Amino acid sequence: MKAITIALSAMILLSPIITTDKVFADEPTVTEVSQEILTSGAIMKKYVWKSIRNKKEVTVNGNVVEVDLTNPLVKLDVMSGTNNQFTKKQSVLGMTTETGAVAGINGDFYNTQAEGVPMGPEIANGQLMATPPYLPGFYTFALSKNNEPIVDLFTFQGSVTAKDGSKFTLGGINKTYYWFEPGGEHSHIDAMFMYTNAWGQADRSNDGTTVPTEVLVENGVIKQIAENTIINVIAPKDGYVLRSSGLAADFVKQHMKVGDPLTVDYSVLPQDASKTYDTKNFKMMIGGHTIMVDEGKPAEFSREVDSLCCNRSRTAIGYSKDQKTAYLITVDNAGDSKGLSMTELQQFMIKVGVWKGMNLDGGGSTQLATRPLGETTPVLTNKTETGIQRKVVNGVGVYSTAPKGAVKGLVIQAPSFLFVNEQAALGFKGYDEYYNPLVDTDKIPATWSISNDVGTFKDNIFTPSKPGTAQINASSGTGKQSIAIEVVGRDQIASLKINTPNMVLSQGGSYKLPVIAKTKSGKTREVPAESIQWEVLGMKAEVKNGILNVIDLAGTNQAQLIARYDGFSTMLTIAVGKDKVWYDLEKNAVMTMSRSKPEGVTSSVYIKEDTSKNHYLELNYDFTQGKGTKWAFADFDAGIQVDGQPQFMKLKVNGDESLNALKTEIRDSAGSVFYVELAPILNWKGWQVVTEDLSSYNFKYPITVRSVYVVNEEIGQDERAAKGKIELDDITFTYKGDIVTPSNNQVNLTINKTTVAVNKKNMTLEQAPVIVSGNTLIPIRFVADALGGTVKWDEKERKVTVIRGDKLIDLWIDNPELIINGQRVTAEVAPKIMNNVTVVPLRILSENMGWKVTWDEKTQQITLQ
């Protein structure tokens, strides 16, 4: 008998199509970048995949946990939900933490619209928890009694025998409903299924298609029969519940009664009858999807993979040719890591050593948790596709079986680098000879010391006093460890940036001002707020603890924020914005109606009121029906336009964690329609302000907002909520002012002459421009003043600071290194003092200050504008 299912995680469309492997025009490369011991017998390796897509190089981050199947101190097993029960989904990190695993990946596919149980079979800790479905092409990974890895197709055979000797076929153990293929019949019609204590709820696969008749059995004896209804208990540990319907329910009524003995007989079998496996003694088994690799080559897919299309996060499992190593694999589709297609995943698996392997659930389910060396608890290791840790039905865990061992080493916990005077509480974790953590290291006394005079210790608090490399030492008992921590000062910084893109100032607003430093060694970190000295120009405001509080913007068109760390400066010039509320259901509102598509999708809008009498819009949606991409709209009166040319659109959104996208439809005066993404993933609950920069859209103004809508894209649809609601309020447009352009004066200078003309008006310089080592040096204060800039002199540091428009330059006398807009650059000639006048290299200034320079070789004249 064959079967079909619906709405699987990662969205599997189930038709038995065989897809051949793709021929790669550009051979991808897979490079190991690091490895870390997790425990005796298990290591994690990190890889980077590089390939060409659409004539561009892409990179993908992959993680592979290798488990030595010959090592008796480590084992693989299956993790299930919460408290080892189905129907109680949990994140991989949660399962890994709960079960004490040193590593874990997500496991089997599942029907996201059902209770939350695996599609395939499961054996955990040697116990059969779920049987294979009657579906073609679903592969399974298992370990035999001798720890031999197996990737193969399995099926199920079972029966129930009543006291009178009558038998009825058992459809499976702990299975949710699915549909047979071909044919599409419901799995639970006229069928009998067993549910054990592993099924964590009293409702057993009731989707409304069949009426259950249930039988409670304890210690092989029928204790209760409920005709045409359920028995409202979870199955006892020493028994089970049979769920029957149709012909199976008739069998119960005719052949079973309370007090009768009942016998069940079942087994998991290979689909290929010529193979013999001792499945009753399997150590573990987990279901998956298609086979990926066979004999070290890409295999023909055993299931269709079109529904798993595109470049996604992926999870897989397999083993080596010598059957001594198991591979637990994840690859990421997040940030700079661009995911893999199914055929690319085959290539990746082969390149990291897989001889035979299969696909596990991917997309938003892909998660890897590992326990860092010396730590007692695991952490999420990969970056999830949706930014959240999805709750899944099961996973594969790696477990240490080693005894407590002697102390082997310490791991010092410290930042990658520190800033001067930044206090850092250093800690350590210990591990034993089996690379398992020492418990209660926080109660073990440690001695801290520093090998040089870069800073001081008080207990475990290290405070660096000057730039350099701090050699930190920790010792506890027989364990010792040293670490070098870079202490960064001005000379070690390559760049400094105030990381607030697209900020527009508003009266009374508060804004976080993270300052990001990048060192010459390539490390990046946010500078502690207390280490930054701020200067605010052009407005009344203050910065405390890294937060800008705007006090008064009266008469201000723009403001400048200067951040300095150890004399290294950067500046941000910000235009003052003007907000205009367009839609708030109080004073500014337009007619709003609901709309949905395609057919079958429903939506509605309501005006609601909160406890403070504030009104907001509620948009409800139901995507459970219909096919393809689905939309739910809040449509606004199309006749009302937005004033002017706003740069930003802002609105308050009360999210629903549905992982659907939020967009707005805007039409410009030329009739062009733009679909603007406000939030790619609704992954939050509670009110949050969503902002979109409109400046990159080529609108023909004025514009009209046609709608705000929720969209559930077809790809990965099953990973997002099918029903939900969001709330909207205060749609606001921000009109950004222009950055003030410095004066457009013209300055004419001549080499070795003190006569200068500003806008053709002659003046006299104290120091003429000169040429030094092929570089023209000009008197900076005079020229900057003439071109609309300002110059500051720091006598103590012998430093000149030039500000012009949105440009800031720091120069030090006799030092060729300059800081321009937060970037360190090196001039060919250092600034100098001549006749008590600071002269600086013209070329590097003109290239970075926006000056137009004209050179007349014949007259040796320079024209600056």
C-alpha positions in Angstrom: 0.0 0.0 0.0 1.3 3.5 -0.9 0.4 6.8 0.7 0.5 10.6 0.4 0.8 13.4 2.9 0.3 17.2 2.9 1.8 20.4 4.4 5.1 19.0 5.4 7.8 21.1 7.0 9.9 22.6 4.2 6.8 22.0 2.0 7.1 18.7 0.3 4.8 18.1 -2.7 4.3 14.4 -2.9 4.3 13.0 -6.4 6.8 10.3 -7.3 8.9 12.3 -9.8 12.6 11.3 -10.1 14.9 14.2 -10.7 18.4 13.6 -12.2 21.4 15.3 -10.7 22.6 18.6 -12.2 25.8 19.0 -14.1 27.8 21.9 -12.6 29.3 24.3 -15.1 31.5 25.8 -12.4 32.9 23.3 -10.0 32.2 24.5 -6.4 34.9 24.5 -3.8 34.5 23.4 -0.1 37.1 24.7 2.3 37.4 23.7 5.9 38.0 26.8 8.0 38.0 25.5 11.5 37.3 22.5 13.7 36.5 22.1 17.4 36.4 19.1 19.7 33.0 18.6 21.2 33.7 15.5 23.2 35.8 12.3 22.9 34.7 10.9 19.5 32.9 14.0 18.1 34.3 17.1 16.4 32.6 20.0 14.6 34.1 21.2 11.4 33.1 24.5 9.8 33.3 24.8 6.0 32.8 27.5 3.4 31.3 26.6 0.1 32.0 28.8 -2.9 30.3 28.6 -6.3 29.2 30.8 -9.2 25.5 31.8 -9.5 24.4 34.1 -12.2 28.0 35.0 -12.9 28.6 36.0 -9.3 30.5 34.2 -6.6 28.4 33.1 -3.7 29.5 31.7 -0.3 27.7 29.4 2.0 28.5 28.5 5.6 28.3 24.8 6.4 28.7 22.9 9.7 29.5 19.2 10.0 29.6 17.3 13.2 31.6 14.1 12.7 31.0 11.2 15.1 33.4 8.3 15.4 31.1 5.3 15.4 33.9 3.1 16.7 34.5 5.2 19.8 32.6 3.6 22.8 32.6 7.0 24.6 30.2 8.6 22.2 26.8 7.7 20.8 24.1 8.9 18.4 20.4 8.9 19.5 17.1 10.6 18.6 15.7 13.5 20.6 12.0 13.9 20.7 9.9 17.0 21.4 9.6 17.9 25.1 10.2 15.3 27.8 10.7 12.7 25.0 7.1 13.0 23.8 5.5 13.7 20.4 3.0 16.5 19.9 5.2 18.7 22.2 7.5 20.3 19.8 10.7 22.0 20.9 13.7 23.8 19.4 16.8 21.8 18.7 18.7 23.9 21.4 15.9 23.0 23.8 16.1 19.3 23.1 19.9 19.3 23.2 19.9 21.1 26.5 17.1 18.9 28.0 18.7 15.6 27.0 22.3 16.5 27.9 23.6 16.2 24.3 26.9 17.7 23.3 25.4 18.5 19.8 22.1 18.2 18.0 20.5 18.8 14.6 16.9 18.9 13.6 15.4 15.7 12.3 12.4 14.4 10.4 9.8 16.2 8.3 6.3 16.6 9.7 2.8 17.8 8.8 2.8 21.3 10.2 -1.0 21.4 10.2 -1.2 18.3 12.4 -0.2 17.5 16.0 3.6 17.6 15.6 4.9 14.1 15.0 7.5 12.8 12.6 6.5 11.5 9.2 8.9 8.7 9.3 9.9 6.0 11.9 11.7 6.7 15.1 13.7 4.5 17.5 15.1 6.4 20.5 17.2 4.8 23.2 16.5 1.4 21.6 12.7 1.9 21.9 10.4 2.0 18.8 8.4 5.2 19.1 7.0 5.6 15.6 6.7 3.3 12.5 7.4 4.1 8.9 4.5 5.5 6.8 3.3 3.7 3.7 4.9 6.3 1.5 7.4 5.6 -1.4 10.9 7.1 -1.4 11.2 8.2 2.3 14.6 7.1 3.5 15.7 6.4 7.0 19.0 6.6 8.9 19.6 3.9 11.6 22.3 2.4 13.7 22.4 -1.4 14.1 23.2 -3.3 17.4 26.9 -3.1 16.3 26.8 0.6 15.6 26.8 0.1 11.9 25.1 3.0 10.0 22.3 2.3 7.6 20.5 4.5 5.1 17.6 2.6 3.5 13.9 2.3 2.9 11.8 0.7 5.5 8.1 -0.3 5.9 5.8 -1.6 8.6 3.9 -4.8 9.2 1.5 -5.3 12.1 -1.7 -6.9 13.4 -4.1 -6.9 16.3 -5.4 -10.3 17.5 -8.6 -10.5 19.6 -9.5 -13.2 22.2 -11.5 -15.1 19.6 -8.5 -15.3 17.3 -9.8 -12.7 14.9 -7.1 -10.4 13.4 -7.1 -6.8 12.0 -4.3 -5.1 10.3 -2.4 -2.4 12.4 -1.9 0.7 10.3 1.1 2.0 12.4 2.2 3.3 15.7 2.0 7.0 16.7 1.2 8.2 13.2 -0.8 11.3 12.3 -3.2 11.2 9.3 -1.9 11.3 5.7 -3.1 10.4 2.3 -2.2 7.3 0.3 -0.5 7.6 -3.0 -1.6 7.0 -5.6 -5.2 7.4 -5.0 -5.3 10.0 -2.2 -7.3 8.0 0.3 -7.2 9.1 4.0 -4.9 6.9 6.0 -7.2 6.6 9.0 -10.4 5.6 7.1 -11.3 2.0 8.0 -8.0 1.7 9.8 -6.6 0.9 13.3 -3.6 2.7 14.8 -1.7 2.3 18.1 -0.8 5.2 20.3 1.6 4.8 23.2 2.7 7.0 26.0 5.1 8.7 23.6 2.0 10.5 22.1 1.8 13.4 24.5 -1.9 14.3 24.2 -5.3 12.6 24.5 -6.4 13.8 21.0 -5.1 11.2 18.6 -5.1 12.4 15.0 -8.7 13.6 14.8 -8.9 15.9 11.7 -12.7 15.5 11.3 -12.5 13.0 8.5 -13.2 9.9 10.6 -15.1 9.2 13.9 -12.9 7.4 16.3 -13.7 4.4 18.4 -10.9 3.9 21.0 -9.7 1.0 23.1 -7.6 1.4 26.2 -5.2 -1.5 26.8 -3.0 -2.0 29.9 -0.7 -5.0 30.4 -2.3 -6.8 27.5 -5.9 -6.5 28.8 -8.7 -4.3 27.5 -9.6 -1.8 30.2 -12.0 0.5 28.3 -13.8 0.8 25.0 -15.3 4.2 23.9 -17.5 3.8 20.8 -17.6 6.7 18.4 -15.6 9.0 20.8 -12.2 9.3 22.4 -10.8 8.1 25.7 -9.7 11.3 27.3 -6.3 10.1 28.6 -2.7 9.8 27.4 -1.8 6.1 27.0 -0.3 4.6 30.1 3.4 3.5 30.2 2.3 -0.1 30.5 -0.2 0.0 27.7 -1.6 1.8 24.7 -4.7 3.2 23.0 -6.0 1.8 19.8 -7.8 4.3 17.5 -10.2 2.7 15.0 -12.7 3.9 12.5 -15.0 2.5 9.9 -14.3 -1.2 9.3 -11.8 -1.2 12.1 -14.4 0.2 14.5 -16.8 -2.5 13.4 -14.0 -5.1 14.3 -13.7 -3.6 17.7 -17.4 -3.8 18.4 -17.7 -7.4 17.1 -14.6 -8.9 18.6 -13.5 -6.9 21.7 -14.9 -6.4 25.1 -13.6 -5.0 28.4 -11.5 -7.6 30.3 -10.5 -9.5 27.2 -6.8 -10.1 26.5 -5.5 -8.5 23.3 -2.3 -9.2 21.4 -0.5 -6.9 19.0 2.3 -8.1 16.7 4.4 -5.7 14.6 7.8 -5.2 13.1 9.7 -2.6 11.1 11.0 -4.3 7.9 13.3 -3.2 4.9 11.3 -2.5 1.8 13.7 -4.7 -0.1 12.8 -8.2 1.1 16.2 -9.5 0.2 17.8 -7.5 2.9 17.8 -8.7 6.5 18.2 -6.2 9.4 17.8 -6.9 13.0 15.5 -3.9 13.4 14.3 -5.0 16.9 17.8 -4.4 18.2 18.5 -1.1 16.3 20.0 1.5 18.7 18.3 4.4 16.9 16.4 5.3 13.8 15.2 8.6 12.3 13.1 9.2 9.2 14.0 11.7 6.5 13.2 12.4 2.9 15.0 11.7 -0.3 18.3 9.8 -0.6 21.1 12.3 -1.5 24.3 10.4 -1.9 25.0 6.8 -2.7 28.5 5.3 -3.1 30.0 8.7 -2.9 28.0 10.0 -5.9 24.9 12.1 -6.3 21.9 9.7 -6.1 18.7 10.0 -8.1 16.2 11.6 -5.8 13.7 9.2 -4.4 11.1 11.9 -3.9 10.3 15.0 -5.9 12.4 18.0 -4.8 10.8 20.8 -6.8 8.9 21.8 -3.6 12.2 22.1 -1.8 13.4 24.4 -4.5 15.7 27.3 -4.5 18.7 28.0 -2.2 17.7 27.3 1.3 19.1 26.2 4.7 19.5 22.5 4.6 20.0 19.6 7.0 21.4 16.1 6.1 22.8 13.0 7.7 25.1 10.3 6.3 28.1 8.1 6.8 31.6 7.4 5.4 32.6 4.6 3.1 34.3 2.6 5.9 31.1 3.0 8.0 33.2 4.4 10.9 32.0 8.0 10.8 28.6 9.6 10.9 28.1 13.1 9.5 25.5 15.5 10.9 25.3 18.4 8.4 23.7 21.9 8.3 24.2 24.7 5.8 22.8 28.2 6.2 20.7 30.6 4.2 21.1 33.7 6.3 23.1 36.9 5.9 26.1 36.4 3.7 25.5 32.7 3.6 23.3 32.1 0.6 22.0 28.5 1.1 22.2 25.5 -1.2 19.9 23.9 -3.7 19.3 20.2 -3.4 21.8 19.3 -6.0 24.3 21.6 -4.5 23.7 19.9 -1.1 24.6 16.6 -2.8 27.9 18.0 -3.9 28.6 19.5 -0.4 27.9 16.2 1.3 30.3 14.3 -1.0 33.0 16.8 -0.6 32.9 16.6 3.2 33.1 12.8 3.1 29.6 11.3 2.9 29.5 7.9 1.2 25.7 7.4 1.6 23.3 10.0 3.1 19.9 11.5 3.0 18.1 14.8 3.4 16.5 15.8 6.7 14.0 18.7 7.3 15.5 22.1 6.1 14.5 25.7 5.5 13.3 27.3 8.7 13.7 24.1 10.6 17.5 23.9 10.1 19.2 24.2 13.5 22.5 23.0 15.0 23.3 23.3 18.7 26.7 22.4 20.1 28.3 22.6 23.5 31.5 24.7 23.3 34.6 23.2 24.8 34.6 23.6 28.6 30.9 24.7 28.7 28.2 22.8 30.4 25.3 24.0 28.2 25.0 24.1 24.5 24.4 27.1 22.3 22.8 27.6 18.9 25.7 27.3 16.4 24.2 28.1 13.0 22.2 31.1 11.9 18.6 30.2 11.3 16.8 31.2 8.1 14.0 33.0 9.8 16.0 34.5 12.7 14.1 32.4 15.3 14.5 28.9 16.6 11.7 26.9 15.2 10.1 24.2 17.3 10.4 20.9 15.6 9.3 17.3 16.4 12.6 15.5 16.8 16.3 15.7 16.1 19.6 13.7 16.2 21.7 14.1 19.3 25.3 13.4 20.0 26.0 12.1 23.6 29.1 11.5 25.6 29.2 8.2 27.6 32.6 8.9 29.0 33.2 8.7 32.8 34.6 11.7 34.7 38.3 12.2 33.8 41.3 14.0 35.0 41.6 17.7 34.3 43.1 18.3 30.9 42.9 22.1 30.3 41.2 25.4 30.8 39.5 27.7 28.3 39.7 31.4 29.2 36.6 33.4 28.5 37.5 36.9 27.3 36.5 39.3 24.5 38.5 39.1 21.2 39.9 42.6 22.1 39.5 45.3 24.6 39.5 49.1 24.6 41.7 51.1 26.9 40.2 51.4 30.4 37.4 49.0 29.5 36.8 46.7 32.5 36.4 43.0 31.6 35.4 40.2 33.9 37.4 37.2 32.7 36.4 33.7 33.4 37.4 30.2 32.6 35.9 26.8 32.0 37.8 23.5 32.4 37.5 20.2 30.6 38.7 16.7 31.3 40.7 14.2 29.4 37.5 13.2 27.4 36.9 16.9 26.5 33.9 17.0 28.8 33.3 20.1 31.0 34.3 20.2 34.6 31.3 21.0 36.7 31.1 23.9 39.1 34.2 25.7 37.8 32.7 28.9 39.2 33.4 27.4 42.6 37.0 26.5 41.8 39.4 29.3 42.8 41.6 30.6 40.0 44.8 32.7 40.0 45.0 35.5 37.4 48.1 37.3 36.3 49.4 39.4 33.4 52.9 38.9 32.0 53.4 42.5 30.9 52.4 46.0 32.1 49.5 46.6 29.7 46.9 46.5 32.6 46.0 45.4 36.0 43.9 42.7 37.8 41.6 43.0 40.7 40.3 39.5 41.4 39.2 38.4 37.9 38.5 41.9 36.6 41.1 43.0 34.1 41.4 46.7 33.2 43.8 47.6 30.4 45.7 50.8 30.9 47.3 51.3 27.5 47.2 49.8 24.0 49.2 46.7 23.3 48.9 43.0 23.7 48.0 41.7 27.2 49.4 38.3 28.0 46.7 36.9 30.4 47.4 33.8 32.5 44.9 31.6 34.5 45.7 28.7 36.7 43.6 26.4 38.8 44.9 23.2 40.3 46.8 21.4 37.5 45.1 23.4 34.8 46.8 26.3 33.2 46.0 28.5 30.2 47.4 31.7 28.7 45.7 34.0 26.2 46.8 37.1 24.3 44.2 39.9 24.3 44.7 42.9 22.0 44.1 46.2 23.7 43.1 48.7 21.1 44.1 52.4 21.1 44.1 54.9 18.4 47.1 53.5 16.6 45.4 50.0 16.3 42.2 51.3 14.7 41.6 51.2 11.0 38.1 52.7 11.0 35.4 54.1 13.3 31.8 54.4 12.3 28.6 55.7 13.9 26.3 52.9 12.9 22.9 54.6 12.4 21.9 54.3 8.8 19.0 56.4 7.6 18.5 58.2 10.9 16.3 61.3 10.7 16.1 63.6 13.7 12.8 64.5 15.4 12.0 66.9 18.2 12.3 65.0 21.5 13.5 61.8 19.9 16.0 59.4 21.4 18.4 57.4 19.2 20.9 54.7 20.0 24.3 55.6 18.7 26.4 52.4 18.3 30.0 53.2 17.4 31.7 50.4 15.6 35.5 50.1 15.5 37.5 47.9 13.1 41.1 47.2 14.0 44.0 46.9 11.6 43.9 43.2 12.3 40.4 43.0 10.9 38.5 42.5 14.1 35.2 44.4 14.6 33.4 45.4 17.8 31.2 48.0 19.2 33.0 50.5 21.4 31.6 50.6 24.9 29.5 53.7 25.3 31.5 54.9 28.3 34.6 55.0 26.2 33.3 57.4 23.6 33.6 61.2 23.9 30.8 63.0 22.0 30.5 66.4 20.5 27.2 67.6 19.2 27.1 70.5 16.7 24.1 72.3 15.2 21.4 71.4 17.8 20.6 71.3 21.4 21.0 67.7 22.5 23.0 65.4 24.7 24.5 61.9 24.5 24.4 59.7 27.6 25.4 56.0 27.6 25.3 55.9 23.9 21.8 57.4 23.6 21.2 60.7 21.8 18.4 62.7 23.3 17.2 65.6 21.1 16.2 68.6 23.3 15.5 71.3 20.8 15.7 71.4 17.0 14.3 75.0 16.6 16.0 76.6 13.6 18.1 73.6 12.8 18.3 72.1 9.4 21.1 69.6 10.1 23.2 68.5 13.0 26.6 66.8 13.3 27.7 64.1 15.8 31.4 63.6 16.4 32.5 60.5 18.2 36.0 60.2 19.5 37.8 57.2 21.0 41.4 57.8 22.2 41.7 60.7 19.7 40.3 58.8 16.7 37.3 60.6 15.4 34.4 60.0 13.1 31.4 62.2 12.3 27.9 61.8 11.2 25.9 64.6 9.6 22.2 64.2 9.9 19.4 66.2 8.3 16.5 67.2 10.5 13.3 65.4 9.4 9.7 66.5 9.6 7.1 63.9 10.4 3.6 64.0 9.1 1.0 61.5 10.2 -1.0 60.2 7.3 -3.1 57.6 9.0 -3.9 57.2 12.7 -7.7 56.6 13.0 -7.9 59.6 15.3 -7.4 62.8 13.2 -6.0 61.3 10.0 -7.8 58.4 8.5 -9.0 57.1 5.1 -11.6 54.5 4.2 -10.1 51.1 4.7 -11.5 47.8 3.4 -10.2 44.2 3.4 -9.3 42.2 0.3 -7.6 38.9 -0.2 -6.4 36.6 -3.0 -6.4 34.0 -4.4 -9.8 32.4 -4.1 -10.2 30.6 -0.8 -8.2 33.1 1.2 -10.2 35.3 3.6 -9.3 38.5 5.4 -11.1 41.2 7.5 -10.3 44.6 9.0 -11.6 46.1 12.2 -11.1 49.4 14.0 -10.1 48.6 17.7 -9.6 50.7 20.8 -7.0 50.2 23.5 -7.3 51.1 27.2 -6.0 54.6 26.5 -8.8 55.2 24.0 -6.3 55.1 21.1 -7.7 53.6 17.9 -5.8 51.2 15.7 -6.5 48.9 12.7 -6.7 45.1 13.1 -6.0 43.0 9.9 -7.1 39.4 10.2 -6.1 36.7 7.6 -6.8 33.1 7.0 -4.4 31.4 4.5 -5.5 27.8 5.2 -7.3 27.6 1.8 -6.3 28.5 -1.7 -3.1 27.7 -3.6 0.1 29.4 -4.4 1.2 32.7 -2.8 -1.4 34.3 -0.6 -2.3 37.9 0.3 -4.4 39.7 2.8 -4.9 43.4 2.2 -5.9 46.5 4.2 -6.9 48.7 1.2 -6.9 52.5 1.6 -9.0 55.0 -0.4 -7.1 55.3 -3.6 -8.0 58.9 -4.1 -6.0 60.3 -1.2 -2.4 61.2 -2.0 0.6 61.7 0.1 1.9 65.2 0.2 5.3 66.1 -1.2 8.3 63.8 -1.5 8.7 61.8 1.7 11.9 59.9 2.2 10.7 57.5 4.9 7.5 55.7 5.6 7.0 54.6 9.3 4.2 52.7 10.9 3.5 51.0 14.2 3.0 47.3 13.8 1.8 44.8 16.5 3.3 41.6 15.1 2.1 38.0 15.4 5.3 36.0 15.0 3.8 34.4 11.9 7.0 34.7 9.8 4.9 36.1 7.0 6.0 39.3 5.2 4.5 42.8 5.6 4.4 45.0 2.5 2.8 48.1 1.2 1.6 48.9 -2.3 2.4 52.4 -3.6 1.3 53.9 -6.9 3.0 57.0 -8.3 1.6 59.7 -10.5 2.8 57.9 -13.6 0.7 54.9 -12.7 3.6 52.7 -11.8 3.0 50.3 -8.9 5.7 49.6 -6.4 5.5 46.7 -3.8 7.6 48.0 -0.9 8.7 45.5 1.7 8.2 46.9 5.2 9.2 43.8 7.1 10.6 40.6 5.4 9.6 38.5 8.4 7.0 39.2 11.1 9.0 37.6 13.8 7.9 39.6 16.8 5.0 40.2 19.1 4.1 43.6 20.6 4.1 47.0 19.1 7.2 47.9 17.0 8.0 50.8 14.7 8.8 49.7 11.2 10.7 52.1 8.9 11.3 51.9 5.2 13.6 54.3 3.2 11.7 55.3 0.1 14.6 57.2 -1.5 15.8 54.2 -3.5 12.4 53.9 -5.4 12.1 55.9 -8.6 8.7 57.4 -7.8 7.1 60.1 -9.9 5.5 62.2 -7.2 3.0 62.6 -5.8 2.4 59.0 -4.6 -0.6 57.1 -3.2 -0.6 54.3 -0.7 -3.0 51.7 -2.0 -2.6 49.1 0.8 -0.7 47.5 3.6 -0.8 43.8 3.3 0.4 40.4 4.7 1.9 38.0 2.2 2.7 34.3 2.5 5.0 33.3 -0.3 4.5 29.9 -1.9 8.0 28.8 -1.3 8.4 27.7 2.3 4.7 28.4 2.9 4.2 25.6 5.4 6.9 27.2 7.7 4.7 30.3 8.3 1.5 30.7 10.2 -1.6 30.1 8.0 -3.9 32.2 10.3 -3.3 35.3 12.4 -3.7 39.0 12.8 -1.6 42.1 12.9 -2.4 45.5 14.2 -1.4 48.8 12.5 -1.3 52.4 13.7 0.3 55.8 13.0 1.3 55.5 9.3 3.7 58.5 9.1 5.8 60.0 6.4 9.1 61.7 7.1 10.4 64.5 5.0 14.2 64.7 5.2 15.9 68.1 5.0 18.9 68.6 2.8 22.5 68.6 4.0 23.7 72.1 3.9 26.2 72.6 1.0 29.3 74.6 2.0 30.0 77.9 0.3 31.1 77.5 -3.3 34.0 80.0 -3.1 37.0 80.0 -5.4 40.5 80.2 -4.2 43.6 80.8 -6.4 47.0 80.1 -5.0 50.4 80.1 -6.6 53.4 77.9 -5.7 56.0 79.8 -3.6 53.9 83.0 -3.6 52.0 84.5 -0.7 49.5 86.3 -2.8 46.1 84.6 -2.9 42.8 85.4 -4.4 39.4 84.5 -2.9 36.6 85.1 -5.4 39.1 87.3 -7.3 39.8 89.4 -4.2 43.5 89.5 -3.5 44.9 88.7 0.0 48.3 87.8 1.5 49.3 84.5 3.1 51.8 84.1 5.9 53.1 81.0 4.2 53.0 80.3 0.5 52.1 76.9 -1.0 55.2 74.8 -1.5 56.1 71.5 -3.2 57.7 68.8 -1.0 58.7 65.5 -2.4 56.4 66.0 -5.4 53.5 66.9 -3.2 51.8 70.3 -2.9 51.4 71.6 0.6 48.9 74.4 1.3 48.1 76.5 4.4 45.1 74.6 5.7 43.4 77.1 8.0 43.2 79.9 5.4 42.0 77.6 2.6 39.5 75.8 4.8 38.0 79.1 6.0 37.8 80.4 2.5 36.0 77.2 1.3 33.4 77.2 4.1 35.1 74.9 6.6 36.3 75.2 10.1 39.7 74.4 11.6 40.6 73.5 15.2 44.1 73.2 16.6 45.0 70.9 19.5 48.3 72.1 20.9 48.9 69.1 23.2 48.5 66.6 20.4 49.7 69.0 17.7 46.6 68.0 15.8 44.5 69.9 13.2 40.8 69.1 12.8 39.1 70.3 9.6 35.3 70.1 9.3 33.6 71.1 6.0 30.0 70.1 5.3 29.7 66.4 6.2 33.5 65.8 6.1 35.9 65.6 9.0 39.7 65.2 8.9 42.2 64.8 11.7 45.9 65.5 10.9 48.9 65.3 13.1 52.0 67.4 12.5 54.9 65.2 11.1 52.6 62.2 10.9 51.6 60.9 7.4 48.6 59.0 8.8 45.3 61.0 8.6 41.8 60.1 9.7 39.2 61.1 7.1 35.6 60.5 7.9 36.5 57.8 10.3 38.9 56.0 8.0 42.6 55.8 8.4 44.6 56.8 5.3 48.2 57.5 4.7 49.5 60.5 2.8 52.8 60.6 0.9 53.9 63.6 2.9 53.1 64.4 6.5 51.6 67.8 7.5 54.2 70.3 8.6 54.5 73.7 10.3 56.2 76.4 8.3 56.5 79.9 9.6 54.1 78.9 12.4 51.5 78.0 9.8 50.3 74.4 9.3 50.6 73.2 5.7 49.0 69.9 4.6 49.1 67.8 1.4 46.6 69.1 -1.1 46.0 65.9 -3.0 44.6 63.8 -0.1 42.5 66.8 1.1 41.0 67.5 -2.3 40.2 63.8 -2.8 38.3 63.6 0.5 36.8 67.0 1.0 35.0 67.3 -2.3 37.2 70.1 -3.5 37.6 70.7 -7.3 41.3 71.3 -8.1 42.6 72.9 -11.2 46.4 73.0 -11.9 48.1 75.3 -14.3 51.6 74.0 -15.0 52.7 77.1 -16.8 51.8 79.6 -14.1 52.2 77.1 -11.2 48.7 78.2 -10.1 46.2 76.2 -8.2 42.5 76.9 -8.3 40.3 75.4 -5.6 36.5 75.3 -5.6 
